[in-house]
């Protein structure tokens, strides 16, 4: 009797309509105005340090050119002093570049994670509002336009951005 009851209950589960949606998270992130704003903000935040690093690299190149050009006519002490200066500057620049890259990556990851949380919120909102039972993202081989929610999520993010809810 229990087996028969289970079979009938399983049949009723299959009869219920399951609503599925799909989102392309990469497309959403790359096309959202929030992503563009984050990118510009990070460029502005790190521009001064980047310019400083480029200027120091140019100074180093000038010294290396001077050593190559004038090294033959310089005294041994001057050559040694210039070589030490070049080595010291090269180490400092390498250290500055490594620190710059690390700081930029940390900030980029922080901002990217904030954006991913925002995208997730919007996906959840749309899922609840449209009574969607399952929303898939990565690993989808094919999704028809009927179940693809990517544009809806992007449009909602654009509305929120215009409304000041970055």
N, C-alpha and C positions, 0 to 999 in steps of 0.2 A: 504494500500500500504506500509506503514511504517513497519507494522508487517511482511509482506512478505519479505521486504528488510532485516530486522533484522534476520530472519530465514536463509536467504541465506548467509548473512555475518557470522553468527554463525557457519554455516556448513564449511565455508572456514577456520575459526579459528581452527576447529578440524582437518582439513586436514593438517595443518602445523605441521611439525615434531618438537616435543619438546624434547630436549636432556637433560637428567637428570643424575646427578652423585651423588655419596655418598662417604663420608669420615668418617673414624673412628678416631676422634680427639684424644682420649685417646691413641690409638695404635701409632698414629703419634708422639705424644709428648714423650711417653715412649721409643720408638725405635729410635728416632732421635739422631744423634751424639751431637747435641746442648744440649739436655737434659742431656746426660752423662757428657758433659763438664761443664755445670752449676752445676751439683751435685758435681763433683770433686772440682770445684772452691769454692763452699760454704763450703765443708769439710775443704779445705785448709785455707779459711778465718777464720773459727771458731775453728780450731783445738787447737790453743794456749789457748783460753778461756775455751774450753772443758777440756783440760788437767789440767788447773789451778783449775777448779771446782772439778775435780776428786781428785786432790791432797789435796785440802782443806777438802773434804769429808773423805779421808783416815786419815788426821790429827784429825778430829773430832772423828772418830771411835777409834783411838788410845787413845784419852783422855777419851772417854766413857768406853773403856776397862780398863783403869787405874783406873777410879773411881770404877768400879765394882769389880776389883781385889783388890785394895789397900784401898778402902774407909773405911773398918773396922779398919784399923790400923792407919789411918790418923787422925789428930786433927780435931775438929769440924770446926775451921777456915779454914783449908786447904780444907776440903770437900766443904764448902760453896763457897770458892773462885773458886774451880774447877767446881762446878755446875754452877756458874755464867758464867765462861769462856765457858763452853759447851753450855749454853743457848744462849750466845752472838754469838758464832760461828755458831750455828744452824740457828739463825735468818739471819746472814750475808749470809750464804750459800743458804738459801731459797731465799733471795732477789737476790743474784747473779744468781741462777738457773732460777728464773722468768724472770729476765732481759735478760739472755742468750736466753731463749726460745722465748721471744718476739722479740728480735733482729733477731734471726734466721728466725722466721716466716715472719717478714717484708721483709728481704732480699730474702727469698725463693719466696714470693709472687711477689716481684719486678721482679726477674729473670724469674719466670714462666709466668708473664704477657708479658714480652718481647718476650719470646718464642711463646706464643699464637699469638701475633701480627705477628711474622715471619711466623708461620704456616698459618695464615689467608691470608697474602700476597701471599704465594705460592699457596694456594687454588685458590685465585682470578686470579693469573697468568695462572694457568692451565685451569681454567674455560674460560678465555678469549681466550687463544691460541687454545683450542679445541672446541670453540663455544658451550659451555654448557650453557643451559638456567637456570638451577636450580641445586644447589649443596646442598644436605641435610647432616646433621650430627647427632646430638643426637636424640634418639627416633626412629631410623630406626629398624624395626623388621627383615627385610630381604632385601638384596641387592645382585643381581647377580654380578659375576666377571666383567661382561661387563660394569656396571655402577659404580663399586667400584674404586675410585680414590686414595685410601689410599696408595698403593704402589708407584704410580706416585709422590704423594706429598712427601713421605719418600725419594724416590730416588733423587728428586730435592733438598730437604734439605741436603742430604748427599753430593751432588755435590757442593752445595753452601758452606758447611762446609769445604770440601776439598779445595775449592777455596779461603778460608779465609774470607768468608762473614758471619761469625757466626751470 
